[in-house]
Structures are given as C-alpha cells and as structure tokens.
Amino acid sequence: MTERINGSSNKRNMVLSFIALAALLVLVYVLDIVIKPTSSWNNLMTCLEKGTIYALVAVSMNLLNGFTGLFSLGQAGFMLIGAYAYAVFAIAPEDRTTVYQYYEGGGLIHFSLPHMLQDMMGGADAFGGAIGYYLGIILLMIFAGLLTAGIAFLIGIPVLRLKSDYLAIATLGFAEIIRSFFQWEGLGPVTNGSNVLRKFASYDSSIFPVLVAGVCIAFIVMLINSSYGRAFKSIRDDEIAAEAMGVNLFKHKELSFVISSFFAGVGGALLAMFQNNINASPFTSNMTYEILLIVVIGGIGSVTGSIIGSYLFIACSEWWLRGLDKGEFLGIEADFMTPGFRKVVFAVVIMGIVLFYSRGIMGTKEFSWDGLFNFFRTLPARIAGIPGKIKAKFSAKKHKKNTKKVKEAQ
Amino acid sequence: MLTIKELHVHYGGIHALRGINLEVADGQIISLIGANGAGKSTTLKSIMGLVNKTSGTIEWNGKDITNLATRHVVKEGIVLCPEGRRVFPDLTVEENLRIGAYLRNDKEGIQKDKEWVYELFPRMKEREWQLAGTLSGGEQQMLAVGRALMSKPKLLMLDEPSLGLAPLVIKDIFAIIKQIKEAGVNVLLIEQNAKAALEISDYAYVMETGIITMSGKGKDLMNDERVKKAYLGE
C-alpha cells in the first residue's frame, strides 16, 4: 500500500506517528507520577497497564486467527508458559524459602537473573544496578518468549495438520494440558505446584509495559506487511490457491503459530509482573475467550482494532462497569445490582456491538493518518448534509403516504 | 518437455486416472477436453503434486518430478491457474500478483513481469489497489492468469478459464492465451468449451472416465465425427 501514497505524505505520516508515540509515552510518564500515588484514579493506571498487556496478546492472537486464518484457542496456555518461565527465574534467592514454603530448601532453582545482574552492575542503589535489573527482566522476558515459542513449535507439528474447528479443539486441549502440567506436584520444586509464585522482580513504572508491548506490536505489524505476512494472508484467503502458487503451507502456518506464541509468552510474563503474583488456575479457556472476544470486537484482521478492543474491554470489565456489582452505577442505586450483574450488562453491550458492527469495530481496516484527516475534512460537509438527509427521508415518507391515500381513494 | 507415462490416481476407492499418457511439446498450446469427471483436473493436480499418485511417472525436461512437493514443481517452471479462479479476495490485485511471484527473488524481473501482466490485462493496472474480491468474474479470471504468469512459468496450466464467463470475455481470454504462447510460454489448457479450445490449440487430447481416448491436432479433432457428436454438439 505504501507505493500508492506519494513520498511527501508518507514522510509526514511517519513524522506524525513518531510525534504521537512520543506524546503517548510522555503522557504515560506524567500520569504515572501524578496519578499512581493517588488512589482515586488508580483504576486508570490499572486499565492502562492491563489493557496494554491484553492488547499485545490480542494482537498476537489476531496474527494467527485474523491474518493466517488459523482458528487457535491456545493463547492462555502459552501465556501461562511465559508467565512461569519469567517468574521462576526472577525470585530473589533470599525470598525463595518463603515462596517455596512447602518444598525443602526453597525449591530447585536458587538464582534470580534480574537480581544477579543488579548486583553485578553496582547493587540496588546504584544507577548501573537499576540498568542491570531491567536488563535482567528484559532478558528473562525474551527467554520466556523463546521457551513458549519452542513448546508451540512442538505442539504445532501435530496440531497444524488440522483445520478450523478441529484445530480450535486441539489447541484448547493442549492449553488445558499445559495448565495441569504446571500445577502438577511433581514439578513443585520448580513451579511451586498449585501454590502462588510471588515476590519476583517487577517493573516500577507503567512506561515499561507500554514500551515493551509497543515494540512487540510494531514487530508484528512489520511482519504482517512483509512478504511473509502476504503469504499468511494468502493462506487465510485460499489454502489451495496459495499452495498452487508455491507457498509452503506447513512452514508458514508453523511460523505464524510460533511467532504468535512467542508474543503470547512475552504477554504472559508482563501479566505476571502486572499482578505481582501468579498461579496457574486463572489461565483457563475463559482467559482465551476473553482475548478472542477482544479480537472479535476489535475486528478480526485489524491490529488497531485489537488494541482499541483491548482497552475498551479492560476498561469496561475493570472500571466503568464495576459499580454494577456494588449496587451503584452512574448515581443510580438499585437492589438488583448484585455481584454478577456487571456480566449481564456486559453481555448486552457486546451483543449490541456485534449486531451493529458485525465485523467488529474496525472490521479489517487499520488506523491511518490519511483516514483520520479525511474524516475531519469531510466532517463539516457530512454534518451539513444531515438536515438534507432527514428532509429527504421525511418527504419520501410523505410521498409514500400521499400515494397510499391516492390509492385508497381510487 | 513434459511427459506423463502410465499415470494412475485413486481417490479413496475411486480410480480417477487409469493410465494416462500425455506429452506437451515445446512452443505449443495443448488442450485436454472431456466431460465432467473425466479426470482432467486430476491430471493437472497430479502434475502439480497436489494429489497423491498411485503409480506412473511425470518427467519435465528429462527430470523426474513425480514426487516433488508443489513448491518445487513451481520452482521448476510449471504453474497451475486453478479452476474457479481462486484469487485471494482480501488481498489487493497487486498483492495477488506478488504472491504469484512468491518463490522468486529477482526484484527487477518481478517488476518487469508485473508490467508485462499489466500490458496483457490493462484492466488490472486500473484496479491495482482494489481488493480482488471486489472484481467481476472476468476480471478475477484475468487476475488468476496474471498471478500464475508472475511465477515466470515455462508451462502454464489453465483449468477451465472460461467457466461461468460471458462469451465476449471468453473471447478476450482465449486471445490472451494465444498471446501468452507467442511470448514463449507453453500452455496446457483444460476446457469444457471444446470448440474454443480446439480452435486455438496445436494438439489436443480427449479424456473419458480416466483414460485418453483420442488425440490429434486441434483442427483434425474438430473435424472428427465422434468429437463433433460428443463435444461440439453438431
């Protein structure tokens, strides 16, 4: 698509994107300093962080479901692997005995990469130590992604030979197997069995998840726009034709599956840091459905749709609709607003969206500066056109009525 | 160039091809005519490696390609423009053409071939940024042929290019097939529209229930009583 836009506006769009991103980061930074200490607006920061993490996972799921046409439901399982791979190696040695309280000697692993690098580069109080700490976190996140990708590679070999519903069932099954495997007592000295993992290294500033998710999503967008992405889309559109054109179906499906899982693993690691403690039990198929919901609401095949959908979903479920469970919503107090009522309202909202936007909020479209400018440029004309439209509709109705009257008279 | 010997293909219990012998010589349009279910499409699919063969050999320029994977067959210079067009509806016309050149790495060559395809089908140039799913049936067929040509084939196999198209559009497409042959690409054509196919082909095979029952020069077959009766409706 880039060739269609002429050079200068292309350059302008790039500059605009950079300015917007920089402004966003500054905004997050300021919000982080101003709002985080005040408890009244803490909801906003929670939604921002969780929404960002879910956006990354939703985009990675969209890469599979929306761009490669593989209906996979294993996302929660892959997030779980990433979360554990991160958390297990990020608990400070001195905290291990309290975390792994049911296992002798604080489990099997006795080091934490972020803490180790922190000590090596000058300790907790030095600037170098802080850099080492974050370097450790980033390296561990990459490790979490790679481990997830490796397991996805192995699962993909049998599973990707299946199609549509069968693939969905198989991936769902594998996700559940992963969950029970991590809860298995035999793995306890490493995963802490079914007990909670906590006290692992985490980020301090909300900028961190936003930055990491931003880089990851940018990578996915670049992949989608590359020749690999074109091959993914051709498989989605018509497998047989893609094969006849020489596209290696299995290789590309596996590639898409592995890359999607890599980012699901990174998302899982971020989620672990966001929650400050993790446990395998919430990573059920329910979590996958939440992400699938985000993808469908945002638009299957639209990256910006997934991001918008993610923030909307998280804001609704964590913040805006919370009052419905507590008996007070927008100043209305009612007895029927008991815990669980939020989900009823949420279901109605989702039905509304699906009815009026059957292809999701964005469909398969993406946000573009040209589109935005066009929207504002044509807005006055469209607003000016509204009375005319109403008039036209009204007079059409009148005309119909009149003809009806004439017919009746005859 | 292409030699098929004693090719057998089974679909489950159905014996779809029962010993096909076929040859495509250089610089020719070869057509394969026959009724529905005669095994024409299966023949092309087995050349491409899209179906499993029971026995027999397929040779291409002296090389055995019987058991090559599809992408390697494409690399060898054989491409199939599948039945029913099968363009990628949610990709643009230009992206469809690029998928056709997926296995090629020569940027300049790809650009040159793209220009050639636009020259053959000026309509595609106009619709370059349109989604392929929004094209008309005839335009989609043109795009499918153009996409196949983007792999720079030495042998272009067309499966029913006239299917479901208006007579005028069919005429255009057959004229373009002739142009493609003149550009040095061999064409293996499957058609139900036997008359139009025989008119432009140098040599033709007639298939019936998995075997080749007749073969000969296009013009000779057109005057053959049996062909006339069975396929030309005269």
Chai-1 contact restraints between the chains, C-beta under 6 A:
chainA,res_idxA,chainB,res_idxB,connection_type,confidence,min_distance_angstrom,max_distance_angstrom,comment,restraint_id
A,R4,B,W129,contact,1.0,0.0,6.0,A-B,restraint_1
A,R230,B,E95,contact,1.0,0.0,6.0,A-B,restraint_2
A,R230,B,I99,contact,1.0,0.0,6.0,A-B,restraint_3
A,K233,B,L91,contact,1.0,0.0,6.0,A-B,restraint_4
A,S234,B,F88,contact,1.0,0.0,6.0,A-B,restraint_5
A,S234,B,I99,contact,1.0,0.0,6.0,A-B,restraint_6
A,D237,B,F88,contact,1.0,0.0,6.0,A-B,restraint_7
A,D237,B,P89,contact,1.0,0.0,6.0,A-B,restraint_8
A,D237,B,D90,contact,1.0,0.0,6.0,A-B,restraint_9
A,D238,B,R86,contact,1.0,0.0,6.0,A-B,restraint_10
A,D238,B,F88,contact,1.0,0.0,6.0,A-B,restraint_11
A,A241,B,P82,contact,1.0,0.0,6.0,A-B,restraint_12
A,A241,B,R86,contact,1.0,0.0,6.0,A-B,restraint_13
A,E243,B,T70,contact,1.0,0.0,6.0,A-B,restraint_14
A,A244,B,L80,contact,1.0,0.0,6.0,A-B,restraint_15
A,A244,B,P82,contact,1.0,0.0,6.0,A-B,restraint_16
A,M245,B,I99,contact,1.0,0.0,6.0,A-B,restraint_17
A,M245,B,G100,contact,1.0,0.0,6.0,A-B,restraint_18
A,M245,B,Y102,contact,1.0,0.0,6.0,A-B,restraint_19
A,G246,B,R71,contact,1.0,0.0,6.0,A-B,restraint_20
A,G246,B,V74,contact,1.0,0.0,6.0,A-B,restraint_21
A,G246,B,Y102,contact,1.0,0.0,6.0,A-B,restraint_22
A,G246,B,L103,contact,1.0,0.0,6.0,A-B,restraint_23
A,V247,B,Y102,contact,1.0,0.0,6.0,A-B,restraint_24
A,N248,B,R71,contact,1.0,0.0,6.0,A-B,restraint_25
